[in-house]
Amino acid sequence: MIYFIAGFFFGSIAAMMLYSIVVSGRINNLEYQNERLMFELENKKKELVAYRCMYASSYDGFEETK
């Protein structure tokens, strides 16, 4: 009976350690992916601002005639 309890205890500890290793790898992967996507989003925002500034003045003074 003592071997069963000790095996259950050490088995649960080993399972928790294995699970934490797998989960920490997944979390690191998601953090890297999030960082990469945020960098790409910032670049797209900068490109959008540059595009708006480039073409903002092309319609200045334009008035529709009816």
CYANA upper distance limits for C-alpha pairs under 8 A (distance plus 0.5 A):
  1 MET  CA      5 ILE  CA      6.96
  2 ILE  CA      6 ALA  CA      6.55
  3 TYR  CA      7 GLY  CA      6.30
  4 PHE  CA      8 PHE  CA      6.48
  5 ILE  CA      9 PHE  CA      6.57
  6 ALA  CA     10 PHE  CA      6.58
  7 GLY  CA     11 GLY  CA      6.16
  8 PHE  CA     12 SER  CA      6.51
  9 PHE  CA     13 ILE  CA      6.86
 10 PHE  CA     14 ALA  CA      6.63
 11 GLY  CA     15 ALA  CA      6.58
 12 SER  CA     16 MET  CA      6.61
 13 ILE  CA     17 MET  CA      6.73
 14 ALA  CA     18 LEU  CA      6.67
 15 ALA  CA     19 TYR  CA      6.52
 16 MET  CA     20 SER  CA      6.56
 17 MET  CA     21 ILE  CA      6.76
 18 LEU  CA     22 VAL  CA      6.82
 19 TYR  CA     23 VAL  CA      6.52
 20 SER  CA     24 SER  CA      6.33
 21 ILE  CA     25 GLY  CA      6.76
 22 VAL  CA     26 ARG  CA      6.90
 23 VAL  CA     27 ILE  CA      6.61
 24 SER  CA     28 ASN  CA      6.62
 25 GLY  CA     29 ASN  CA      6.72
 26 ARG  CA     30 LEU  CA      6.71
 27 ILE  CA     31 GLU  CA      6.61
 28 ASN  CA     32 TYR  CA      6.68
 29 ASN  CA     33 GLN  CA      6.67
 30 LEU  CA     34 ASN  CA      6.49
 31 GLU  CA     35 GLU  CA      6.62
 32 TYR  CA     36 ARG  CA      6.69
 33 GLN  CA     37 LEU  CA      6.66
 34 ASN  CA     38 MET  CA      6.58
 35 GLU  CA     39 PHE  CA      6.70
 36 ARG  CA     40 GLU  CA      6.75
 37 LEU  CA     41 LEU  CA      6.55
 38 MET  CA     42 GLU  CA      6.68
 39 PHE  CA     43 ASN  CA      6.83
 40 GLU  CA     44 LYS  CA      6.75
 41 LEU  CA     45 LYS  CA      6.68
 42 GLU  CA     46 LYS  CA      6.75
 43 ASN  CA     47 GLU  CA      6.70
 44 LYS  CA     48 LEU  CA      6.58
 45 LYS  CA     49 VAL  CA      6.71
 46 LYS  CA     50 ALA  CA      6.69
 47 GLU  CA     51 TYR  CA      6.54
 48 LEU  CA     52 ARG  CA      6.58
 49 VAL  CA     53 CYS  CA      6.63
 50 ALA  CA     54 MET  CA      6.55
 51 TYR  CA     55 TYR  CA      6.76
 52 ARG  CA     56 ALA  CA      5.97
 53 CYS  CA     57 SER  CA      7.92
 55 TYR  CA     59 TYR  CA      8.44
 56 ALA  CA     60 ASP  CA      8.01
